[in-house]
C-alpha cells in the first residue's frame, strides 16, 4: 500500500481508510484575480489587477479496497471518511507524489462513494486549493541574527511571519523594504501572508507604521536598528500550484 499514491489531510493519511488516490497529471492552475472594466466608447476592456490569485477546485478520484478480513463495509468506511474530511477551514494537505511541498486545502462539498461490492468502492474528493504550495523547509521558525541573509529558492515573493521580542521602537530592513514598528511592549507577531499584526492574540495594528514586506527570490539580508530586539522568522517559501 505504501507504494501507491495517497494523501495526508489534516494529519491523517488516506491509507488509514485503505483509500488509494489517483495521481492526475492535468489540473486547472490558479488564475489572477482581474476585474474587467468596460469604458463607454472604447473597444475591449480595461483590466484592474487585484494583486491576488484565486483558489482552484481540484478533484481527487479515489478507490477503496477494504481487506477481506476486516469487519467493515464500504458504507462504514464512507462514514469514517466523512468525519475525516468534514473539518472546517483550510488544512494542510500533502501529496505522496509531491513530497517537498505542503498544500492548503478545504473540503467545501460532500462526496459519494459508489459501492461496487461490499468491500470495494470509488468516488471523488473535491478540494478547494489555496493557490500557493509551500516548501516544507520553509514552514518552521528559525532564529535570525541581525544581518543574517535568508535565501528564497523560488521565483515568487514569500510572505513570511516575523516574531519580534523586545520593547520600544524598531525598524526591520529587508533590501529596500522597511517594516517600521513603534511602541512595542514585550513583543509582536507580523503575519505578512494573512496581514495580521498581533501579540498574545491581541491586535497590534496601531504599532505598525509601514506596509507589510516580503522576501524576494534569491538572497534577503535582514537587519534592524534596535539591538534590544530579537527576531524569529517562518519564511513561507512557496510557488504557484
N, C-alpha and C positions, 0 to 999 in steps of 0.2 A: 504493500500500500504506500510506503514512504516514497517510492519512485514515481508515483502517479501525481498529476497536478492537483494541488489543493490550495485553500486559502486559510488565513488566520484572521478572524474578525473579532474585534474587542477581546483579544487574548485567547480565543478558543478556536481550535483547528476544525475544519470541515471533516477531517479524518476521524474525529471523535464520534461522528454520526455515520461513518462509512460513506461519506459523500465525496465523490470524485468530480472536480470542477473542470470543465473544458477550457483549455488554453487557446483562446481565439487569437488570430493574428491581425484581424481587422477591427478597428474601433473608431468611433467618432472622436475627433480631437476637440478640445475646448476652443470656443470662439471668443474673440474680443467683444466686449460689451460696447457696441457702437449705436448711437442714436442717429436715425436718418431725418434730416430736416429739409422740408420742401420750401422753396422760395418762389414766390409768385414771379413769373416772367423769366425764370432761369431753368434751363434744361437740367435734368438729373436731380440729384440731391446733394446736400452738404452732409458730411459725416462729423459727428461730435463724439470724440473718444472719451469714455468714462474712466479710462485708465484702470481697467479691471478685466478679468476673464470670467466667463460664465462657467458654472458647473456643467457636467455632462452626465447623461444616463448611460450606464453600460450594463448589458445583460451578461450573466454568467450561467450558461447552461450547465446542468449537473445531472449526475445519476447516483442512485443509492442502491447498494447491494448489501442487504443485511445478511450476515453469516447464518448459515442453516442451523447452527447450534444455539442461536440467540432466540430468546422467547419473544422478542419484539417483532412487530409487524411494521409495514411501511407507514400505516396510519399513526402508530405510536412514535415513529421516528419524525414524522412531519410535525407532531405536536411539540416534540423536544426542540426541533429546529425553529419553530415559531418563537419559542422563548429565547433562543439564542439570538435570532435576528431581530427580535421585536424591541430592541433598545432604542431610546430616542436620541436624536442628535448624531453628529459626525463622530465616528470612532476610527481607531487605527485599523487599517486593512493591509495585510501582507499577502503577496502572491508568491507561490513556490517557484515560479519561473522568472521572477524579477526580485531576487533576494536582497539586493543592495538598497532597496527603497521601501519607505512606508507611505502608504496612501491614506487619505482621509475619505471615509465613505459613510453613507447613511442608507438604510432601507426605508423608503417612504411609501411603499405599497406592498400589499400581501403577495404571497406566491402560492402556487398549487403544485402538488405532486401527482403526476399521472401514475397510478398503480398498475404496473404491468402484471405482476404477480404479488403474492403476499410478502415476498422478500425482495422485490425489485421495483424501482420506480425512477422517474425522471422529471425534471422541471427546470425552471429558470429563476435565478435570483437577480432582481434588477436593483443595482446600486446607483445612488446619486453620488458622483465622484467630485471631490474638490479638484480644481484644475491643476494643482501643483502636487507632485510627489516629492518626498523628502529623502535625502541621503541619510541612512541610518547613523552614519558617523557624525552627523551634524545635529542630532536630536538630544544630546546631553550637554549640560552646563560645564564650562571649563573656566578655571581661574585665569584671568588675563592681566599680566603685569603692565604697568604704564609703559607705552612704547612698543608693545608686542604687535606682531604682524600676523593676521589671520588670512589664510588663503582660501578663496572661494573657487572650488574646482569646476563650477558650472558656468554656463553662459547667460545666466539670469541673475538679476539682483536678488540677494537674500534679505528677508525681513526678520532680523534676529530679535531675541529677547535679552534685554540687559537687566541685571540686578546690581544696583549700586548700594553699597553700605557706607554710611557716613552722615555727617550733619553739616549743613551750610550751603554754599553756592558752588557749583561745579559746571564746567563746560567740557563735554567729551567731543573730541575731534576725530573724524574718520575721513582722511583725504581732505577734500574741500568742504565737507559737511560738518556742521556743528550742532550738537544736542545741548541746549542750554537749560540748566535746572537751577531754581532759586529756592532758598528757604527749606531745604530738605531736612527732615528730622529723622535721624537713625538710618533711613534707607528709602529706596524707591525702586519699583519694577516698571520697566517700559517694554511693552509687547508691541513691537513695530508692526507685526502682521495683523493683530486684532485691534490695533490703535487704542490700547489700554494703558493707562498710567495709574499705578496703584501702590499702596503699602498696607500690608495686613488686610487685604481685600477691601480697602477704603480708597475711593477715588482721590487722585493727586494731580488732576489736570492743571490745577492752579499753580503747580510748582514748575510747569514746563513752559519755557519762553522761546520755543523754536518749533520747526517742523520735525516730524519723525525722520529718521535716517535709515540707510540700508548698507549692506556690504556688497560692493560691486564685484564682478568677475575678476579673478586674479588676487593680487596682494592688497590687504587693507591694514594699514598701520593705525592703531588706536592709541590716542593719548588723552590725558585730562590734566586740568590745571590746578587741582587741589589734592595734595598727597594724603589728606585725611580720608579720602575715599578709596574703596577697593571695588573691583568690577568682576562680575561673572557673566559669561555670555553663552547663550544657546544659539548657535549660528543659523539654524534652519536652512542649510543649503538645500536648494530644490530646483527642479526642472519642470517644464510643462509636460503633462501626461500625454 
